[in-house]
Amino acid sequence: MVNTKQHNSTNKQKNIISLIIMLLIVIVINYVGSLLFKRFDLTTEKRYTLASTTKDLLKEINDEVYLKVYLQGNFNPSFTRLKNEAKELLDEFRAYSNNQIQYEFIVPGEGLNETEKGNLEKQLYEKGLTPEQVVENKNDKKLETLIWPGAIVTYKGHETVWQIFKRQVGIAPEECINNSVQELEYSLSNAIRKLQRTKDKQVTFIEGHGELDTLQNYDLARALAEYYEVNRTPILGKLAALNESNCIIIAQPDSAFTDKDKFIIDQYIMNGGKALWLIDPVNVDRDTLNLKGYSIGLNKNLRIDDMMFKYGVRLNNVLVQDLQCATIPINVGFKNGQPNFKPFPWVYNPLILPDNAHPIVKNLDLIRMDYSSTIDTIKANGIKKTILLKTSRYSKTQPTPARLFLASVQYKPKPKQYNTPYLPVAVLLEGSFNSFVEYRLPTTLLADSNFKYIDKGKPTKQIIVANGDIARNDVSKSTGQLFPLGYDKFNRQTFANKTFLVNCVNYLLDDEGMLQLRTREVKLRLLDKKKVDEQRGYWQRLNVLVPLLLLTIVGVCQFYLRKRKFAK
């Protein structure tokens, strides 16, 4: 009896000691864990592993970044997934920023009356958030809900917008959600970067050759000003005109370049300067087309063909016609004394849907290019060429001089005639370019020691787009109102022109670390809807009956085991 008591007492002491040791181990592990930071990502595509550029960005944050996220409420499964992914990313950002990232999810208009709710939604829209109309079918009823899938980001008294969901025309909703998930890290990092970066690089719009003016370029210049110092410079034959510029933009010139201006631009590129060319080889007089109903597309004599050829491309004097196109309003008569405008497809205004995995264009929505031409790539040693944009499967070209008639919209186009698919309209050139004046300068000039000239350039990049209207924002002639770049005021749709051009400049100016985040892929693991409908009953019965059967088998086995044990 005494031995039994001693044995129990010893066991009790051992249990207490074991408990104390376990508690000490837990405390030590937690303490070490608080000093050492490590996160493990077990997903196949490493979706929860932040890029090194993102981690470096978060380390530089020296004040609180606060986000009001308006993606909150009762959503369908797709938007619920997007909300959860956004929340998990914010938690990652907060962990790597030493808790400098703080956020809250808000239901827009909760607790407000209709007037207050309307004012709030107006404020969100004016700040740059884009609402999304979600349509669901429940019990044979169509339910429409307006949501605001975005956030207002505040840092050191400055604000910007984080657009979490981005719709793409012609893309299935599930794929739009997946593409938005892929871009979460890039879009949030980009929003933070805009608030904290110092503008140490200059972007220059070239003037003096009939380029788009300040009003027509206003929205693009404003978007670029969030990243860089933006200015406008006429070259005027001055050799040092572009010395301070990191990137130049030549947006829709309509008059010829002088030899001296061409030489200055060429030498700027030879010295490593970046260039974005937005060129219309063909001119279409829109005023004549709108007033008289017809116009003629004529070649522009810009005198830059020799430069383009030397750099590795040729701009073709043709007009693109594409069945994937925007609509234009045409007066079909008068109703109650007022003109009756109706939208008609206009094949001269192609809508380009990028299908390239390059970070400049990946997951971009439709880009509108009015009266575009095409580009051919030609041999240029050491130059890497990447086609960024091309027309749809159903496209063709019209040589110049090209006759355009608004009345042609009444005739239904024949797809068989649109038999020249995927025409290049924008190309990226990377490498060391040769000067267009190579072997063309007189000996006396080359022998002059005061004349500085480079015929083989430093490694650099250029982007050539065979369209200038891609950078033009509309300006109301009657009121002077400026519309956003890419906005179609008749159809109230905004195309991705601005995003594309900003991405181009970011890439040219070596912000590739940020743009590479756009190449990240998150696999879309969707259920096969056809199989779901066909096998719904089978899987329901399986999930209900198999657990019951297993429980019954376990119960029977346990009953016989107990019976056998106690029978002995």
C-alpha positions in Angstrom: 0.0 0.0 0.0 2.8 2.3 0.9 4.7 1.5 -2.3 1.6 2.2 -4.3 1.3 5.7 -2.7 5.0 6.4 -3.2 4.6 5.3 -6.9 1.6 7.6 -7.4 3.5 10.5 -5.8 6.5 9.9 -8.0 4.3 9.8 -11.1 2.6 13.1 -10.0 6.0 14.8 -9.6 7.1 13.6 -13.0 3.9 14.9 -14.6 4.4 18.3 -12.9 8.0 18.5 -14.0 7.1 17.5 -17.6 4.4 20.2 -17.6 6.8 22.8 -16.4 9.4 21.7 -19.0 6.8 21.9 -21.8 5.7 25.4 -20.7 9.4 26.5 -20.7 9.9 25.1 -24.2 6.8 26.9 -25.4 8.0 30.2 -23.8 11.5 29.9 -25.3 10.1 29.0 -28.8 7.8 32.1 -28.7 10.6 34.3 -27.5 13.0 33.1 -30.2 10.1 33.5 -32.7 9.6 37.1 -31.7 13.3 37.8 -32.5 13.6 35.8 -35.7 11.2 36.5 -38.6 10.5 33.7 -41.1 7.5 32.9 -43.2 7.0 29.7 -45.2 5.1 29.6 -48.5 4.0 26.1 -49.4 2.0 27.0 -52.5 3.1 25.8 -55.9 3.4 29.2 -57.5 4.7 30.9 -54.3 1.8 33.3 -54.3 2.5 34.4 -50.7 6.2 35.1 -51.3 6.9 38.8 -51.8 9.3 39.9 -54.4 12.7 41.3 -53.3 11.8 44.7 -54.8 8.6 44.7 -52.7 10.5 43.9 -49.5 13.0 46.6 -50.2 10.1 49.1 -50.8 8.5 48.1 -47.5 11.8 48.5 -45.6 12.0 52.1 -46.7 8.7 53.1 -45.2 9.3 55.4 -42.3 5.8 56.4 -41.4 2.4 54.7 -41.2 0.6 53.8 -44.4 -3.1 53.6 -43.8 -5.6 52.0 -46.1 -9.4 52.3 -46.2 -10.4 49.2 -48.1 -14.0 49.4 -49.5 -14.1 45.7 -50.5 -16.4 44.6 -47.7 -19.8 43.1 -47.6 -21.8 40.1 -48.8 -20.2 39.2 -52.1 -20.3 36.2 -54.5 -17.6 33.6 -54.0 -15.3 35.2 -56.7 -15.2 38.6 -55.0 -15.0 37.0 -51.6 -11.9 35.2 -52.8 -10.5 38.6 -54.1 -11.2 40.2 -50.7 -9.5 37.3 -48.8 -6.4 37.5 -51.1 -6.2 41.3 -50.6 -6.4 40.9 -46.8 -3.7 38.2 -46.8 -1.5 40.4 -48.9 -2.0 43.3 -46.5 -1.0 41.1 -43.6 2.2 40.2 -45.5 2.9 43.8 -46.2 2.3 44.7 -42.5 4.7 41.9 -41.4 7.5 43.0 -43.7 7.0 46.7 -43.0 7.4 46.3 -39.2 3.7 47.1 -38.7 3.9 50.4 -40.7 1.0 49.1 -42.9 -2.4 49.5 -41.2 -5.8 48.9 -42.8 -9.5 48.6 -42.2 -12.2 47.1 -44.4 -15.3 49.3 -44.7 -18.8 48.7 -46.1 -19.4 51.8 -48.2 -22.4 53.8 -47.0 -23.1 51.6 -44.0 -25.2 53.6 -41.5 -25.8 56.5 -43.9 -29.0 57.7 -45.6 -29.4 57.7 -49.3 -28.2 61.3 -49.7 -25.1 60.7 -47.6 -24.4 57.5 -49.3 -24.6 59.2 -52.7 -22.2 61.9 -51.6 -19.7 59.3 -50.4 -19.9 57.4 -53.7 -19.3 60.6 -55.6 -16.3 61.4 -53.5 -14.8 57.9 -54.0 -15.3 58.2 -57.8 -13.7 61.7 -57.9 -10.7 60.3 -56.0 -10.3 57.7 -58.7 -12.0 54.5 -57.4 -14.0 52.7 -60.1 -17.2 51.0 -59.0 -18.2 47.6 -60.3 -21.8 46.4 -61.1 -22.1 42.8 -60.1 -25.0 40.8 -61.6 -26.0 37.5 -60.0 -28.8 35.1 -60.8 -30.5 33.7 -57.6 -33.7 31.7 -57.6 -34.5 32.8 -61.2 -34.0 36.5 -60.2 -31.4 38.9 -61.4 -29.7 40.8 -58.5 -27.5 43.8 -59.2 -25.1 45.1 -56.7 -22.7 48.1 -56.9 -19.4 47.5 -55.1 -16.2 49.6 -54.8 -13.3 47.1 -55.1 -10.5 49.4 -54.1 -8.9 51.4 -51.3 -7.8 54.9 -50.5 -4.1 54.8 -49.4 -2.7 57.6 -47.2 0.9 58.3 -46.4 2.4 61.5 -44.8 -0.7 63.5 -45.7 -0.9 62.4 -49.3 -3.5 60.1 -50.9 -3.7 57.8 -53.8 -5.9 55.0 -55.0 -5.4 51.2 -55.0 -7.8 49.7 -57.5 -8.1 46.0 -56.4 -10.3 44.7 -59.1 -9.8 45.5 -62.8 -12.3 44.4 -65.4 -11.2 43.4 -68.9 -13.6 43.6 -71.7 -14.3 40.2 -73.3 -12.7 38.3 -70.4 -14.7 35.9 -68.3 -15.5 37.3 -64.7 -13.6 34.4 -63.1 -10.5 35.1 -65.2 -10.8 38.9 -64.4 -10.7 38.0 -60.7 -7.7 35.7 -61.2 -5.8 38.4 -63.2 -6.7 41.0 -60.5 -5.3 38.5 -57.8 -2.1 38.2 -59.9 -1.6 42.0 -59.9 -2.4 42.6 -56.2 1.2 42.9 -55.2 2.2 45.1 -58.1 -0.8 47.4 -57.8 -0.4 47.9 -54.0 3.4 48.3 -54.3 2.8 50.8 -57.1 0.4 52.8 -55.0 2.8 53.0 -52.1 5.7 53.8 -54.4 3.8 56.8 -55.9 3.4 58.2 -52.4 6.9 57.8 -51.2 9.2 58.1 -54.2 11.3 61.2 -55.0 11.1 62.5 -58.5 14.7 62.2 -59.6 14.1 61.4 -63.3 12.9 63.7 -66.1 10.4 62.9 -68.9 10.3 65.4 -71.7 7.6 65.9 -74.3 9.3 67.1 -77.5 7.7 70.2 -79.2 8.3 72.1 -82.4 6.9 69.6 -85.0 3.2 69.9 -84.4 3.1 67.4 -81.6 0.1 67.1 -79.3 -0.2 70.2 -77.2 -0.4 70.7 -73.4 -4.2 70.2 -73.2 -4.2 67.1 -75.5 -1.5 65.5 -73.4 -2.7 66.7 -70.1 -3.9 63.4 -68.6 -0.8 61.5 -69.6 1.5 64.2 -68.3 -0.4 64.2 -65.0 -0.2 60.4 -64.7 3.6 60.5 -65.4 4.0 63.4 -62.9 3.2 60.9 -60.1 6.5 59.2 -60.8 8.8 61.7 -62.6 9.5 65.4 -63.3 7.6 66.2 -66.5 8.4 69.0 -68.9 8.0 70.1 -72.5 11.0 71.1 -74.6 11.3 72.4 -78.2 14.6 71.3 -79.6 15.1 74.3 -81.9 18.4 73.0 -83.2 20.0 73.3 -79.7 22.6 70.5 -79.2 22.1 70.5 -75.4 18.3 70.6 -75.5 17.9 67.0 -74.3 20.9 66.7 -72.0 18.8 66.7 -68.8 16.1 64.3 -70.0 16.0 60.6 -69.0 13.2 59.8 -71.5 11.7 61.7 -74.4 8.2 61.3 -75.8 7.4 62.3 -79.4 3.6 62.3 -79.5 1.9 62.6 -82.9 4.1 65.1 -84.8 2.5 66.4 -88.0 5.4 68.3 -89.7 8.9 67.3 -90.9 11.9 67.1 -88.6 14.9 69.1 -89.6 18.2 67.3 -90.1 19.6 69.1 -87.0 16.7 68.1 -84.8 17.0 64.5 -86.0 20.8 64.5 -85.3 20.2 65.8 -81.8 17.6 63.1 -81.0 19.8 60.5 -82.6 22.8 61.4 -80.5 20.6 61.6 -77.4 19.7 57.9 -78.0 23.3 57.0 -78.8 24.3 58.3 -75.4 21.8 56.0 -73.7 18.6 58.1 -73.8 15.2 56.4 -73.9 12.5 57.3 -76.4 8.8 56.7 -76.8 7.7 57.4 -80.4 4.0 57.8 -81.0 3.8 58.3 -84.7 1.0 58.6 -87.3 2.4 57.9 -90.7 -1.0 58.7 -92.2 -3.0 61.9 -91.6 -6.8 61.8 -91.5 -8.6 65.2 -91.3 -11.3 64.4 -88.7 -13.0 67.8 -89.1 -13.6 67.2 -92.8 -14.7 63.7 -92.1 -17.3 64.8 -89.5 -18.6 67.8 -91.5 -18.7 66.4 -95.0 -18.9 62.7 -94.2 -15.7 61.8 -96.1 -12.0 62.4 -96.0 -8.8 61.2 -97.5 -5.9 59.7 -95.6 -2.6 61.1 -96.9 1.0 60.3 -96.0 2.8 62.5 -93.6 6.3 63.7 -94.6 7.9 63.5 -91.2 11.4 62.7 -92.7 12.2 60.1 -89.9 12.0 57.0 -92.1 15.8 56.8 -92.3 16.0 56.9 -88.4 13.4 54.2 -87.9 15.0 52.0 -90.6 18.4 52.3 -88.9 17.0 51.4 -85.5 15.2 48.3 -86.9 11.6 49.2 -87.8 9.6 50.5 -90.8 6.4 52.5 -90.4 4.0 51.6 -93.1 1.9 54.2 -94.9 -1.4 52.3 -94.5 -4.5 52.5 -92.4 -5.6 49.5 -90.3 -9.1 48.2 -90.6 -10.2 45.8 -87.8 -13.5 44.2 -87.0 -12.6 44.4 -83.3 -13.2 48.2 -83.2 -14.7 51.0 -81.3 -18.0 52.7 -82.2 -18.5 56.3 -83.3 -21.7 58.4 -83.1 -23.4 59.1 -86.4 -26.4 61.3 -86.9 -29.1 59.1 -88.5 -31.7 61.9 -88.7 -33.6 64.4 -86.5 -36.0 63.6 -83.7 -38.1 66.4 -82.3 -35.8 68.9 -84.0 -32.7 67.4 -82.4 -30.0 65.3 -84.2 -30.4 61.6 -83.5 -26.9 60.1 -82.9 -26.5 56.3 -82.9 -23.3 54.3 -82.4 -21.8 52.4 -85.3 -18.7 50.2 -85.5 -15.9 52.1 -87.2 -13.2 49.7 -88.4 -10.6 52.5 -88.6 -10.6 52.7 -84.7 -9.2 49.3 -83.8 -9.4 48.0 -80.2 -6.2 46.1 -79.3 -6.4 43.4 -76.6 -2.8 42.5 -75.6 -2.1 38.8 -75.5 1.6 39.2 -74.7 3.2 38.1 -71.3 5.6 41.0 -71.4 5.2 43.1 -68.2 4.3 46.2 -70.1 1.1 44.8 -71.5 0.2 41.7 -69.4 -3.4 41.6 -68.2 -4.2 45.0 -69.8 -7.7 45.8 -71.0 -8.5 47.0 -74.5 -6.4 49.8 -75.9 -8.0 52.2 -78.4 -6.0 53.3 -81.5 -7.7 55.6 -83.9 -6.5 55.6 -87.5 -3.5 53.5 -86.8 -0.8 52.3 -89.2 1.4 49.2 -88.9 5.0 48.4 -88.2 7.4 46.0 -89.8 10.6 44.9 -88.0 13.7 44.7 -90.1 17.3 43.5 -89.6 19.3 45.5 -87.1 22.4 43.8 -85.6 22.3 43.5 -81.8 18.7 44.8 -81.4 16.1 42.7 -79.6 12.6 43.3 -80.9 9.4 42.5 -79.0 6.0 43.0 -80.5 3.9 44.7 -77.7 0.6 45.2 -79.6 -1.0 43.7 -82.6 -4.4 43.8 -84.3 -7.1 41.1 -83.9 -7.5 38.0 -86.1 -9.9 39.9 -88.4 -8.0 42.8 -89.7 -6.5 44.2 -92.9 -4.8 47.3 -94.2 -5.8 50.0 -96.7 -3.1 51.7 -98.7 -2.8 55.4 -99.1 -4.2 57.7 -100.3 -7.1 56.1 -98.4 -10.8 57.2 -99.0 -12.9 57.2 -95.8 -16.7 57.5 -95.9 -18.9 57.6 -92.9 -21.7 56.2 -95.0 -19.8 52.9 -95.2 -21.0 52.0 -91.7 -24.4 51.1 -93.1 -22.8 48.1 -95.0 -22.1 45.0 -93.0 -18.4 44.1 -93.3 -17.5 40.7 -94.7 -15.1 38.8 -92.3 -13.5 36.9 -95.3 -12.1 40.2 -96.5 -10.4 40.8 -93.2 -7.7 38.2 -93.9 -4.5 39.8 -92.6 -4.5 38.9 -88.9 -2.3 40.1 -86.0 -0.6 43.1 -87.6 2.1 44.7 -85.4 1.3 48.2 -84.2 3.7 48.7 -81.3 7.2 47.3 -80.8 9.9 47.4 -78.1 13.5 47.8 -79.2 16.4 47.0 -76.9 20.1 47.0 -77.5 22.9 49.2 -78.8 21.7 51.2 -81.8 23.7 52.5 -84.7 23.4 56.1 -85.6 21.3 56.9 -88.6 24.1 59.3 -89.8 26.7 56.5 -89.7 28.8 56.7 -92.9 26.9 59.8 -94.0 28.8 62.7 -92.4 31.4 64.6 -94.5 35.1 64.0 -93.8 35.8 67.6 -92.8 33.2 67.4 -90.1 34.5 64.0 -88.8 38.0 65.4 -88.7 37.0 68.4 -86.6 38.2 67.7 -83.0 35.4 70.0 -81.6 32.7 67.9 -83.2 31.4 65.2 -80.8 29.7 62.3 -82.5 28.8 58.7 -81.6 28.0 56.2 -84.3 27.6 53.1 -82.0 25.3 53.8 -79.1 25.2 52.7 -75.5 22.7 50.0 -74.5 19.2 51.6 -74.3 15.6 51.1 -75.2 13.0 52.5 -77.5 9.3 51.9 -78.0 7.7 52.7 -81.4 3.9 52.9 -81.7 2.3 53.4 -85.1 -0.4 55.7 -83.7 -0.4 59.1 -82.1 -4.0 59.3 -81.0 -3.2 56.6 -78.3 -1.9 59.5 -76.2 -4.6 62.1 -77.0 -7.2 62.9 -74.4 -10.4 64.6 -75.7 -11.0 68.3 -75.0 -14.5 69.7 -75.3 -14.5 72.6 -77.8 -17.5 74.3 -76.2 -16.6 74.1 -72.5 -12.9 73.3 -72.5 -13.5 70.2 -70.3 -10.7 67.7 -70.3 -11.6 64.1 -70.5 -9.4 61.2 -69.1 -7.1 59.6 -71.6 -8.7 56.6 -73.2 -12.2 57.7 -72.2 -15.0 57.3 -74.8 -17.5 60.0 -73.8 -20.2 58.6 -76.1 -20.1 55.1 -74.7 -18.8 56.1 -71.3 -16.1 53.5 -71.4 -12.4 54.0 -70.4 -9.8 52.1 -72.4 -6.3 51.2 -71.1 -4.3 53.7 -73.1 -3.0 55.6 -70.1 -1.9 52.4 -68.2 -0.1 51.2 -71.3 1.8 54.4 -71.9 2.7 54.8 -68.2 4.0 51.2 -68.2 6.0 52.0 -71.3 7.8 54.9 -69.6 8.3 52.9 -66.4 9.9 50.1 -68.4 12.1 52.5 -70.4 13.3 54.1 -67.2 14.4 50.8 -65.7 11.5 50.4 -63.2 11.5 46.7 -64.3 11.6 45.5 -60.7 8.1 46.8 -60.2 6.9 45.8 -63.6 8.2 42.2 -63.2 5.6 41.8 -60.4 3.0 41.9 -63.2 4.4 38.7 -64.7 3.5 36.6 -61.6 1.0 34.0 -62.3 -1.6 32.5 -59.9 -3.2 29.4 -61.4 -6.9 29.5 -61.8 -8.2 26.3 -60.3 -11.9 26.3 -61.3 -14.4 23.5 -61.1 -15.6 22.0 -64.4 -19.2 23.4 -64.4 -20.4 20.8 -66.8 -19.1 18.0 -64.6 -20.6 19.7 -61.6 -24.0 19.7 -63.1 -23.8 16.2 -64.4 -22.3 14.6 -61.2 -23.9 16.8 -58.5 -26.2 14.0 -57.2 -23.5 11.4 -57.2 -21.1 13.4 -55.1 -23.8 14.6 -52.8 -24.9 11.0 -52.1 -21.2 9.9 -51.7 -20.4 12.7 -49.2 -23.5 11.8 -47.1 -23.5 8.0 -47.2 -19.8 7.2 -47.0 -19.2 9.0 -43.6 -22.3 7.3 -42.2 -21.1 3.9 -43.5 -17.6 4.5 -42.0 -19.1 5.5 -38.7 -21.3 2.3 -38.7 -18.3 0.1 -39.5 -16.2 1.7 -36.7 -19.1 1.3 -34.2 -19.7 -2.3 -35.1 -16.0 -3.1 -34.9 -15.7 -1.4 -31.5 -18.8 -3.2 -30.2 -17.3 -6.6 -31.1 -13.9 -5.8 -29.7 -15.4 -4.7 -26.4 -17.6 -7.8 -26.3 -14.7 -10.0 -26.9 -12.5 -8.3 -24.4 -15.0 -8.5 -21.5 -16.1 -12.0 -22.4 -12.6 -13.2 -21.4 
